Amino acid sequence: MAGKGFTIWFTGLSGAGKSTLAEALEPELKKRGHNVEILDGDIVRTNLSKGLGFSKEDRDTNILRIGFVAHLLSRNGVAVITAAISPYRDIRDQNRALIGDFVEVYAKCSIDELTRRDVKGLYEKALKGEIANFTGISDPYEEPLNAEVVIDSEKETVEESMNKILSFLESKGYIEPAPVRA
């Protein structure tokens, strides 16, 4: 009963909740009859983009590769969920144009909160200048101007953010409303 394919493109800084939301969304879409594939930025970088660094050109190549795979899957009826920082607006827009059925979800969170959450201490090191090319600190992150859904992971629970995303997908006909339990 798989429906029309589409791509949910999570963007946001490291630690903002993209992967957490992607993993929470997957079973919900499956329950509603969709074939689902998650393309996580870290996993794709390890397998499909091995050897790429963190220059702008390499980051763009990585995100365009994720977009190409998302395009192939979604045109074949798969609900694709991507979770990658994807820092540059123009590359996200190129993927939007390629994929067509593209829902941009911006996981918004302040640097202060991301630094507080960061168990590896990467933000602290980046703020001290110890890590080069760190997105949002020493490398740019271009916030979406017109994301279909903006979630604030600093203020919203995962459930609240999920409800926003699912409501949007239902309103656009990408997914059927959840059956009401009596």
N, CA, C and O of each residue as an XYZ file, in Angstrom:
728
protein
N       0.825     -1.198      0.000
C       0.000      0.000      0.000
C       0.867      1.258      0.000
O       0.374      2.343      0.312
N       2.121      1.133     -0.338
C       3.009      2.289     -0.347
C       2.441      3.372     -1.252
O       1.982      3.100     -2.361
N       2.482      4.600     -0.759
C       1.950      5.718     -1.522
C       3.023      6.355     -2.371
O       4.023      5.735     -2.732
N       2.783      7.611     -2.675
C       3.716      8.402     -3.449
C       4.967      8.680     -2.609
O       4.873      8.931     -1.407
N       6.122      8.634     -3.245
C       7.358      8.916     -2.537
C       7.544     10.398     -2.281
O       7.021     11.240     -3.010
N       8.288     10.701     -1.248
C       8.612     12.083     -0.896
C       9.854     12.061     -0.021
O      10.259     11.010      0.475
N      10.455     13.229      0.164
C      11.649     13.344      0.995
C      11.416     14.368      2.090
O      10.988     15.493      1.832
N      11.703     13.961      3.307
C      11.703     14.878      4.445
C      13.168     15.193      4.710
O      13.947     14.314      5.079
N      13.535     16.451      4.519
C      14.933     16.864      4.610
C      15.160     17.621      5.915
O      14.824     18.801      6.021
N      15.738     16.932      6.918
C      16.078     17.587      8.175
C      17.381     18.348      7.987
O      18.358     17.804      7.473
N      17.391     19.606      8.404
C      18.595     20.419      8.404
C      18.692     21.111      9.757
O      17.682     21.377     10.409
N      19.915     21.396     10.163
C      20.147     22.056     11.443
C      21.547     21.724     11.914
O      22.218     20.853     11.359
N      21.970     22.420     12.931
C      23.328     22.236     13.442
C      23.505     20.872     14.112
O      22.534     20.201     14.461
N      24.749     20.489     14.280
C      25.091     19.238     14.955
C      24.496     19.233     16.357
O      24.706     20.169     17.128
N      23.755     18.179     16.687
C      23.167     18.063     18.011
C      21.782     18.662     18.159
O      21.218     18.644     19.253
N      21.216     19.198     17.071
C      19.909     19.871     17.150
C      18.728     18.903     17.179
O      17.597     19.323     17.422
N      18.973     17.610     16.933
C      17.886     16.638     17.022
C      17.444     16.022     15.712
O      16.415     15.347     15.666
N      18.199     16.240     14.643
C      17.808     15.713     13.328
C      17.697     14.190     13.329
O      16.673     13.648     12.914
N      18.721     13.505     13.782
C      18.714     12.035     13.784
C      17.675     11.480     14.749
O      17.018     10.484     14.447
N      17.523     12.111     15.899
C      16.521     11.682     16.881
C      15.129     11.736     16.256
O      14.353     10.788     16.379
N      14.819     12.832     15.594
C      13.498     12.977     14.965
C      13.340     12.027     13.783
O      12.263     11.467     13.579
N      14.402     11.842     13.004
C      14.342     10.914     11.869
C      14.002      9.511     12.358
O      13.159      8.829     11.774
N      14.660      9.085     13.431
C      14.425      7.749     13.971
C      13.033      7.622     14.587
O      12.447      6.540     14.555
N      12.498      8.699     15.142
C      11.141      8.677     15.702
C      10.092      8.675     14.593
O       9.022      8.086     14.747
N      10.398      9.328     13.487
C       9.452      9.444     12.374
C       9.325      8.146     11.577
O       8.244      7.815     11.089
N      10.424      7.419     11.449
C      10.437      6.204     10.623
C       9.319      5.215     10.971
O       8.565      4.837     10.074
N       9.175      4.776     12.233
C       8.121      3.792     12.521
C       6.709      4.347     12.296
O       5.793      3.603     11.945
N       6.544      5.643     12.497
C       5.228      6.263     12.289
C       4.844      6.215     10.811
O       3.692      5.933     10.483
N       5.789      6.484      9.925
C       5.512      6.418      8.487
C       5.271      4.977      8.052
O       4.416      4.714      7.207
N       6.027      4.044      8.631
C       5.827      2.623      8.307
C       4.436      2.166      8.732
O       3.772      1.428      8.003
N       3.992      2.604      9.916
C       2.653      2.253     10.399
C       1.576      2.722      9.434
O       0.500      2.130      9.346
N       1.881      3.794      8.711
C       0.905      4.365      7.775
C       1.092      3.834      6.359
O       0.560      4.394      5.400
N       1.858      2.740      6.237
C       1.941      2.018      4.972
C       3.048      2.423      4.018
O       3.032      2.018      2.856
N       4.001      3.207      4.475
C       5.076      3.651      3.588
C       6.322      2.786      3.734
O       6.643      2.314      4.825
N       7.012      2.588      2.624
C       8.384      2.087      2.669
C       9.231      3.296      3.034
O       9.084      4.367      2.445
N      10.117      3.122      4.005
C      10.873      4.261      4.531
C      12.360      3.952      4.507
O      12.779      2.834      4.804
N      13.148      4.950      4.151
C      14.601      4.842      4.199
C      15.147      6.103      4.853
O      14.775      7.215      4.479
N      16.036      5.925      5.837
C      16.718      7.065      6.462
C      18.106      7.195      5.851
O      18.859      6.223      5.782
N      18.433      8.389      5.414
C      19.782      8.697      4.929
C      20.405      9.654      5.941
O      20.203     10.867      5.876
N      21.158      9.093      6.870
C      21.801      9.891      7.911
C      23.142     10.395      7.392
O      23.922      9.637      6.816
N      23.398     11.669      7.600
C      24.612     12.294      7.072
C      25.892     11.581      7.453
O      26.773     11.402      6.613
N      26.010     11.171      8.708
C      27.232     10.502      9.167
C      27.414      9.142      8.496
O      28.527      8.767      8.128
N      26.312      8.407      8.340
C      26.381      7.073      7.729
C      26.691      7.187      6.238
O      27.496      6.421      5.708
N      26.057      8.136      5.569
C      26.323      8.339      4.134
C      27.777      8.757      3.933
O      28.443      8.287      3.010
N      28.262      9.635      4.796
C      29.649     10.110      4.675
C      30.618      8.932      4.795
O      31.630      8.892      4.096
N      30.318      7.982      5.668
C      31.184      6.816      5.866
C      31.142      5.859      4.675
O      32.167      5.284      4.309
N      29.971      5.685      4.071
C      29.803      4.661      3.041
C      29.803      5.174      1.605
O      30.408      4.554      0.731
N      29.140      6.285      1.353
C      28.983      6.770     -0.014
C      29.952      7.913     -0.321
O      30.306      8.142     -1.477
N      30.366      8.610      0.700
C      31.211      9.788      0.500
C      32.551      9.652      1.206
O      33.149     10.650      1.608
N      33.022      8.422      1.358
C      34.308      8.167      2.014
C      35.402      8.955      1.275
O      35.421      9.012      0.046
N      36.287      9.543      2.034
C      37.378     10.289      1.426
C      37.103     11.775      1.296
O      38.020     12.552      1.030
N      35.849     12.183      1.481
C      35.554     13.611      1.414
C      35.926     14.265      2.742
O      35.761     13.681      3.813
N      36.426     15.480      2.641
C      36.758     16.243      3.845
C      35.619     17.179      4.208
O      34.450     16.879      3.965
N      35.972     18.312      4.790
C      34.955     19.247      5.254
C      35.093     20.622      4.611
O      34.615     21.618      5.154
N      35.755     20.673      3.443
C      35.794     21.932      2.691
C      34.382     22.197      2.168
O      33.549     21.292      2.176
N      34.102     23.405      1.720
C      32.773     23.706      1.178
C      32.468     22.782      0.006
O      31.362     22.252     -0.094
N      33.433     22.586     -0.871
C      33.226     21.726     -2.040
C      32.889     20.280     -1.634
O      31.986     19.667     -2.205
N      33.613     19.749     -0.656
C      33.356     18.381     -0.195
C      32.010     18.272      0.514
O      31.296     17.285      0.342
N      31.663     19.277      1.308
C      30.358     19.270      1.978
C      29.241     19.305      0.931
O      28.259     18.568      1.027
N      29.410     20.175     -0.070
C      28.401     20.273     -1.138
C      28.255     18.942     -1.869
O      27.139     18.496     -2.136
N      29.377     18.310     -2.190
C      29.352     17.012     -2.883
C      28.600     15.983     -2.049
O      27.770     15.245     -2.579
N      28.879     15.926     -0.761
C      28.222     14.983      0.129
C      26.708     15.203      0.147
O      25.941     14.247      0.034
N      26.281     16.450      0.287
C      24.842     16.755      0.374
C      24.164     16.513     -0.976
O      23.020     16.062     -1.014
N      24.843     16.802     -2.068
C      24.268     16.514     -3.389
C      24.134     15.007     -3.612
O      23.176     14.560     -4.243
N      25.082     14.224     -3.103
C      24.978     12.762     -3.206
C      23.777     12.252     -2.407
O      23.028     11.397     -2.880
N      23.601     12.774     -1.208
C      22.435     12.391     -0.402
C      21.160     12.755     -1.164
O      20.210     11.974     -1.208
N      21.148     13.935     -1.758
C      19.982     14.376     -2.530
C      19.710     13.478     -3.721
O      18.552     13.180     -4.012
N      20.743     13.041     -4.411
C      20.570     12.172     -5.576
C      19.968     10.828     -5.162
O      19.055     10.322     -5.815
N      20.485     10.254     -4.073
C      19.946      8.981     -3.586
C      18.496      9.175     -3.118
O      17.642      8.329     -3.382
N      18.222     10.281     -2.428
C      16.850     10.567     -1.986
C      15.914     10.683     -3.184
O      14.786     10.192     -3.147
N      16.386     11.336     -4.247
C      15.607     11.479     -5.484
C      15.274     10.110     -6.083
O      14.125      9.854     -6.443
N      16.275      9.233     -6.190
C      16.043      7.901     -6.756
C      15.022      7.120     -5.935
O      14.113      6.500     -6.488
N      15.177      7.155     -4.625
C      14.267      6.419     -3.759
C      12.858      7.002     -3.802
O      11.885      6.263     -3.961
N      12.742      8.325     -3.661
C      11.404      8.923     -3.587
C      10.644      8.791     -4.899
O       9.421      8.652     -4.887
N      11.341      8.832     -6.028
C      10.627      8.670     -7.301
C      10.133      7.228     -7.479
O       9.306      6.950     -8.346
N      10.649      6.320     -6.649
C      10.206      4.928     -6.662
C       9.301      4.610     -5.469
O       9.217      3.458     -5.042
N       8.636      5.614     -4.940
C       7.602      5.408     -3.939
C       8.059      5.321     -2.504
O       7.258      4.997     -1.627
N       9.325      5.602     -2.231
C       9.844      5.499     -0.869
C       9.706      6.849     -0.159
O       9.929      7.906     -0.750
N       9.332      6.786      1.122
C       9.370      7.970      1.978
C      10.793      8.055      2.513
O      11.213      7.214      3.308
N      11.533      9.067      2.079
C      12.936      9.213      2.445
C      13.052     10.265      3.545
O      12.438     11.330      3.478
N      13.843      9.946      4.544
C      14.124     10.897      5.619
C      15.628     11.129      5.613
O      16.404     10.190      5.789
N      16.041     12.374      5.410
C      17.465     12.680      5.481
C      17.737     13.432      6.783
O      16.912     14.219      7.246
N      18.893     13.176      7.354
C      19.315     13.875      8.567
C      20.779     14.239      8.377
O      21.677     13.464      8.707
N      21.000     15.430      7.839
C      22.360     15.903      7.576
C      22.376     17.408      7.824
O      21.406     18.097      7.510
N      23.450     17.913      8.376
C      23.525     19.344      8.671
C      23.128     20.159      7.442
O      22.366     21.118      7.560
N      23.630     19.793      6.276
C      23.396     20.505      5.009
C      23.385     22.020      5.206
O      22.332     22.657      5.165
N      24.573     22.584      5.421
C      24.665     23.968      5.868
C      24.346     25.041      4.825
O      24.071     26.185      5.186
N      24.380     24.691      3.547
C      24.273     25.739      2.526
C      22.931     25.711      1.822
O      22.513     24.691      1.274
N      22.260     26.870      1.851
C      20.918     27.028      1.276
C      20.867     26.628     -0.190
O      19.944     25.928     -0.605
N      21.852     27.067     -0.986
C      21.785     26.803     -2.434
C      21.839     25.308     -2.737
O      21.210     24.856     -3.694
N      22.569     24.540     -1.953
C      22.650     23.093     -2.178
C      21.331     22.435     -1.762
O      20.842     21.535     -2.445
N      20.756     22.885     -0.642
C      19.434     22.359     -0.252
C      18.411     22.674     -1.340
O      17.570     21.839     -1.672
N      18.490     23.885     -1.892
C      17.557     24.271     -2.963
C      17.763     23.447     -4.233
O      16.795     23.124     -4.922
N      19.007     23.106     -4.548
C      19.261     22.223     -5.704
C      18.612     20.860     -5.478
O      18.018     20.292     -6.395
N      18.726     20.336     -4.257
C      18.095     19.053     -3.944
C      16.575     19.163     -3.986
O      15.904     18.243     -4.455
N      16.028     20.266     -3.507
C      14.577     20.501     -3.568
C      14.109     20.445     -5.028
O      13.104     19.806     -5.340
N      14.845     21.116     -5.911
C      14.472     21.144     -7.334
C      14.569     19.754     -7.961
O      13.707     19.374     -8.753
N      15.594     19.005     -7.619
C      15.784     17.660     -8.161
C      14.693     16.708     -7.675
O      14.118     15.962     -8.468
N      14.410     16.733     -6.381
C      13.505     15.762     -5.767
C      12.039     16.100     -6.022
O      11.233     15.208     -6.284
N      11.695     17.366     -5.949
C      10.300     17.758     -6.180
C       9.462     17.672     -4.916
O       9.149     18.697     -4.310
N       9.095     16.466     -4.511
C       8.296     16.288     -3.295
C       9.240     16.318     -2.102
O       9.680     15.279     -1.609
N       9.541     17.522     -1.652
C      10.621     17.822     -0.708
C      10.045     18.636      0.435
O       9.476     19.705      0.213
N      10.186     18.147      1.642
C       9.694     18.849      2.825
C      10.900     19.174      3.696
O      11.510     18.284      4.289
N      11.236     20.451      3.767
C      12.379     20.873      4.568
C      11.927     21.083      6.015
O      10.988     21.831      6.285
N      12.617     20.406      6.937
C      12.334     20.537      8.366
C      13.594     21.096      9.021
O      14.644     20.454      9.037
N      13.465     22.297      9.557
C      14.589     22.956     10.199
C      14.559     22.666     11.702
O      13.645     23.091     12.408
N      15.563     21.945     12.173
C      15.729     21.674     13.606
C      16.554     22.817     14.185
O      17.775     22.863     14.038
N      15.871     23.717     14.833
C      16.483     24.940     15.336
C      16.879     24.770     16.801
O      16.126     24.213     17.600
N      18.077     25.260     17.142
C      18.558     25.179     18.522
C      19.715     26.169     18.680
O      20.534     26.320     17.774
N      19.779     26.836     19.821
C      20.834     27.831     20.039
C      22.194     27.161     20.279
O      22.272     26.016     20.724
N      23.246     27.899     19.974
C      24.617     27.417     20.216
C      24.810     27.132     21.708
O      25.463     26.154     22.072
N      24.248     27.980     22.568
C      24.374     27.763     24.024
C      23.802     26.405     24.418
O      24.435     25.658     25.164
N      22.609     26.082     23.920
C      21.977     24.801     24.261
C      22.746     23.632     23.638
O      22.929     22.593     24.273
N      23.191     23.809     22.398
C      23.960     22.739     21.737
C      25.256     22.462     22.483
O      25.667     21.309     22.611
N      25.898     23.509     22.974
C      27.134     23.364     23.747
C      26.840     22.622     25.054
O      27.617     21.766     25.476
N      25.717     22.955     25.689
C      25.324     22.306     26.949
C      25.054     20.813     26.736
O      25.420     19.990     27.576
N      24.410     20.460     25.605
C      24.048     19.069     25.308
C      25.230     18.215     24.872
O      25.199     16.992     25.006
N      26.261     18.850     24.354
C      27.348     18.170     23.650
C      28.241     17.350     24.574
O      29.136     17.888     25.226
N      27.990     16.040     24.624
C      28.764     15.163     25.514
C      30.223     15.014     25.076
O      31.089     14.731     25.904
N      30.503     15.204     23.779
C      31.878     15.066     23.293
C      32.690     16.353     23.462
O      33.907     16.346     23.277
N      32.025     17.453     23.812
C      32.731     18.720     24.003
C      33.206     19.377     22.719
O      34.104     20.218     22.747
N      32.608     18.999     21.585
C      33.059     19.547     20.295
C      32.770     21.038     20.159
O      33.605     21.782     19.646
N      31.594     21.487     20.615
C      31.268     22.917     20.521
C      32.241     23.738     21.359
O      32.716     24.785     20.921
N      32.534     23.262     22.558
C      33.475     23.964     23.434
C      34.838     24.097     22.759
O      35.450     25.165     22.779
N      35.308     22.996     22.158
C      36.596     23.023     21.452
C      36.538     23.966     20.248
O      37.479     24.719     19.996
N      35.420     23.917     19.502
C      35.276     24.788     18.324
C      35.243     26.258     18.747
O      35.841     27.109     18.088
N      34.546     26.554     19.840
C      34.474     27.938     20.328
C      35.840     28.447     20.773
O      36.109     29.646     20.709
N      36.712     27.532     21.229
C      38.077     27.902     21.627
C      39.017     27.946     20.420
O      40.190     28.290     20.563
N      38.512     27.602     19.238
C      39.341     27.607     18.038
C      40.158     26.346     17.845
O      41.070     26.313     17.019
N      39.836     25.301     18.605
C      40.607     24.063     18.523
C      40.136     23.133     17.405
O      40.846     22.194     17.045
N      38.950     23.383     16.856
C      38.442     22.577     15.732
C      38.153     23.532     14.578
O      37.363     24.467     14.713
N      38.800     23.287     13.451
C      38.582     24.123     12.272
C      37.329     23.655     11.526
O      36.896     22.512     11.677
N      36.763     24.538     10.731
C      35.617     24.217      9.860
C      34.456     23.585     10.621
O      33.845     22.635     10.131
N      34.144     24.093     11.804
C      33.028     23.541     12.586
C      31.775     24.349     12.254
O      31.706     25.549     12.520
N      30.783     23.671     11.668
C      29.572     24.349     11.201
C      28.866     25.063     12.346
O      28.612     24.490     13.405
N      28.559     26.331     12.097
C      27.862     27.155     13.077
C      28.799     27.950     13.961
O      28.377     28.888     14.637
N      30.084     27.573     13.958
C      31.077     28.294     14.763
C      32.099     28.938     13.823
O      32.091     30.157     13.651
N      32.971     28.144     13.219
C      34.006     28.686     12.331
C      33.669     28.449     10.860
O      34.417     28.876      9.980
N      32.573     27.784     10.586
C      32.082     27.555      9.230
C      30.618     27.973      9.217
O      29.923     27.797     10.218
N      30.134     28.524      8.105
C      28.762     29.042      8.114
C      27.683     27.959      8.142
O      27.879     26.846      7.655
N      26.556     28.315      8.718
C      25.321     27.545      8.582
C      24.254     28.547      8.154
O      23.971     29.510      8.867
N      23.667     28.313      6.989
C      22.653     29.210      6.459
C      21.275     28.649      6.805
O      20.832     27.645      6.247
N      20.607     29.332      7.746
C      19.272     28.889      8.158
C      18.322     28.921      6.966
O      18.429     29.792      6.103
N      17.391     27.966      6.923
C      16.390     28.007      5.858
C      15.552     29.278      5.964
O      15.256     29.747      7.063
N      15.176     29.825      4.821
C      14.338     31.024      4.805
C      12.860     30.652      4.797
O      12.030     31.392      5.325
N      12.525     29.499      4.194
C      11.122     29.107      4.048
C      10.916     27.620      4.287
O      10.265     26.947      3.489
N      11.462     27.107      5.372
C      11.279     25.683      5.675
C       9.789     25.400      5.856
O       9.052     26.209      6.421
N       9.363     24.242      5.368
C       7.965     23.867      5.529
C       7.603     23.673      6.998
O       6.492     23.998      7.419
N       8.547     23.143      7.775
C       8.319     22.935      9.208
C       9.573     23.411      9.957
O      10.698     23.062      9.598
N       9.353     24.210     10.996
C      10.447     24.624     11.878
C      10.152     24.036     13.253
O       9.106     24.298     13.848
N      11.081     23.247     13.736
C      10.924     22.720     15.091
C      12.005     23.361     15.955
O      13.122     23.599     15.495
N      11.663     23.633     17.193
C      12.598     24.240     18.133
C      12.935     23.194     19.182
O      12.214     23.029     20.166
N      14.040     22.489     18.960
C      14.369     21.369     19.844
C      14.798     21.831     21.234
O      14.953     21.017     22.144
N      14.986     23.120     21.390
C      15.328     23.668     22.701
C      14.075     23.784     23.570
O      14.145     23.669     24.793
N      12.925     24.014     22.923
C      11.685     24.269     23.662
C      10.650     23.162     23.507
O       9.777     23.016     24.363
N      10.730     22.380     22.437
C       9.721     21.360     22.163
C      10.226     19.973     22.546
O      11.419     19.680     22.456
N       9.293     19.129     22.975
C       9.638     17.726     23.194
C       9.684     17.043     21.822
O       9.195     17.593     20.835
N      10.268     15.857     21.766
C      10.291     15.087     20.523
C       8.852     14.862     20.045
O       8.565     14.971     18.853
N       7.963     14.550     20.972
C       6.558     14.307     20.616
C       5.908     15.556     20.005
O       5.186     15.454     19.014
N       6.159     16.719     20.587
C       5.589     17.962     20.043
C       6.121     18.231     18.633
O       5.367     18.601     17.733
N       7.430     18.039     18.456
C       8.031     18.246     17.129
C       7.464     17.252     16.126
O       7.150     17.615     14.993
N       7.333     15.991     16.548
C       6.767     14.949     15.672
C       5.353     15.313     15.243
O       5.000     15.164     14.073
N       4.543     15.789     16.181
C       3.169     16.167     15.852
C       3.125     17.273     14.803
O       2.278     17.247     13.911
N       4.029     18.243     14.904
C       4.108     19.312     13.903
C       4.413     18.732     12.513
O       3.769     19.081     11.524
N       5.408     17.842     12.464
C       5.835     17.246     11.184
C       4.709     16.398     10.606
O       4.380     16.528      9.427
N       4.115     15.529     11.423
C       3.043     14.652     10.942
C       1.834     15.457     10.491
O       1.219     15.126      9.477
N       1.484     16.503     11.222
C       0.352     17.353     10.824
C       0.610     17.989      9.462
O      -0.288     18.047      8.622
N       1.832     18.465      9.243
C       2.158     19.055      7.945
C       2.036     18.006      6.837
O       1.423     18.263      5.801
N       2.621     16.826      7.057
C       2.579     15.771      6.038
C       1.135     15.362      5.728
O       0.792     15.115      4.572
N       0.298     15.293      6.756
C      -1.122     14.983      6.548
C      -1.802     16.083      5.750
O      -2.568     15.799      4.830
N      -1.525     17.352      6.100
C      -2.187     18.486      5.443
C      -1.846     18.569      3.960
O      -2.634     19.086      3.169
N      -0.681     18.063      3.583
C      -0.257     18.105      2.177
C      -0.556     16.798      1.444
O      -0.244     16.661      0.261
N      -1.159     15.842      2.143
C      -1.538     14.582      1.509
C      -0.407     13.586      1.313
O      -0.564     12.612      0.576
N       0.724     13.811      1.955
C       1.834     12.856      1.844
C       1.548     11.590      2.641
O       1.965     10.497      2.256
N       0.833     11.745      3.758
C       0.477     10.590      4.572
C      -0.996     10.686      4.950
O      -1.575     11.771      5.010
N      -1.582      9.521      5.204
C      -2.966      9.458      5.680
C      -2.967      9.855      7.168
O      -2.002      9.606      7.890
N      -4.063     10.473      7.603
C      -4.174     10.747      9.038
C      -4.140      9.425      9.818
O      -4.575      8.381      9.331
N      -3.619      9.507     11.022
C      -3.559      8.312     11.879
C      -4.975      7.872     12.193
O      -5.848      8.712     12.415
N      -5.219      6.559     12.215
C      -6.554      6.085     12.568
C      -6.907      6.517     14.002
O      -6.078      6.457     14.910
N      -8.133      6.943     14.168
C      -8.583      7.380     15.492
C      -8.970      6.115     16.272
O      -9.729      5.273     15.792
N      -8.426      6.014     17.478
C      -8.732      4.848     18.319
C      -9.975      5.141     19.142
O     -10.113      6.218     19.723
N     -10.875      4.169     19.184
C     -12.132      4.352     19.940
C     -11.921      4.095     21.422
O     -12.863      4.202     22.207
